[in-house]
Every structure is written in structure tokens, then in C-alpha cells.
Amino acid sequence: MHRRSTTALTLAVLAVLAAGCSDGGTGTDAAPGPSATATTGEPTPQTATTTAPESTGPPAGTAANTAQVCRAVDQLIIDGSRQITADSADATREELTPEQLNGKLKGRLSRLADDVRAQARKARDDRIRKLVEETATKIDAGASAKSPASWMGTDFVDIPPRLTRDCHV
């Protein structure tokens, strides 16, 4: 039974890694910005009028900060997932009890939440700060869960897609 739970945990973490949260979270490098689309059409007063509201977006420094924070959070999630996978493999080799494995997971998740929260404090964009703080809060929930391994398979796997979808300028 114990091997099945660590195997399930390992598979859940691998699913997180496979979700591809490393580059999709920023959304700033791959997609052309408003200026790229505005220069492809004919220059008309109407085009200039439609692009003016887009220029009131976040200042360039805030956009760069958002990209930096989102990349850092993505990397923390990936690194944390890899460490949890390694912990799970170690737990199987060392034949840790479920309680011992849960203790390791709780500590790892708690440190991950602290690291993610530190990135939230760096965010200049209020929306990104809130998103990253919510992510840290969700990870804290896993650290305090009765069974962090079960939480990993249900709730943790939802974090990377949300970051990919929402963590960008």
C-alpha cells in the first residue's frame, strides 16, 4: 500500500512537470505586443485611436517585472516538483512510513510556499501579486493537509495550468 501511495505521488508530480509551466507562464516572449499588430495595418486615424487605450497598460518596468516574477514562480514550482519527486523516490528506497513521507512533504511544501510568497512581494503589478499570493496560500494548504500526498494529486496539479493561463502582462 505504501509503495502505491509514493508511486501515485510521483506520477502526480510528473504530471505537474509535464504541464509545461516553465515558459507558458509569462506570455510576454512569444506573443506580439500591440505595437506589432498596429504596424502591420494601414496607418489610419482609426487605427491610432484603437491602439491608444492599449498604450495605457502597465509601464515597461512593470511588464518586465511581471515576466521576471512569473518566470521565477514557474521555476520554483518546477524545482519544488523535482525535489518532491526525489523525496518520493528516496521514501520508497528507505521504506519510510506514510507519516514520515507526509512530514517530508509538509516541510517541502511549506518552504515552497515561503519561496513563492517572497516572489509575490517582488511583484509590482497588483494582479500578479494577488495571483502569486493565492498560489502560496494554496501550497500552504497542501503543507497543512492531513495527507499532502493526496493533495498533490488533486490540488497541486491545478497550479501550473493556472499560472500558465494567468501569470503574464
Steps between C-alpha positions, in 0.01 A plus 500: 500500500781741590679449167177575316460832680855610422460385141175696471672805648789468257258476208312808621822699522605382156163619369578843641835500327339388176250785521773720359481791739856612432452722194126539459455697821638829383318544173729791412767339288297309242205725423540821304408812692252766395768695312574200277137470395456874462790529253369226270183687395460815299567812702161659548366726772264220602795261556677759712184549704454127563859451617501797741321317784753215476783744557353578843598150619769440760826690458787311340668449839187340640465272198863389533448448873188291434689280254783459749269413791295256291814324375637479853176350635488251213857396575425465871205271420711291263792475742265421788333229293836346418602505865171339603549231234849434636363489856237249390761279337713523815199413713445185299867397523518580871159340563374803689166476670212707361538731801868555424423568134224743597744678731751542216229621264363748752845650551572516128163660421534749785840615367360520148209716620746732676711531183193570286378759751840673479446535125155650562663775705718585200207542260419857401170412331224456760326232293818292478579555868152371589531199267837400642382552860199279427736238359707510821182467706397193299841343556469578873172307493692201368759536774228495763291226336449175687640321195726726294552212256128495422496879476784482247293275275190716513580865570869549423454386141261794445764762587721490185211533251362796696839669502539433128159651435512800736860596580591743224480866409 
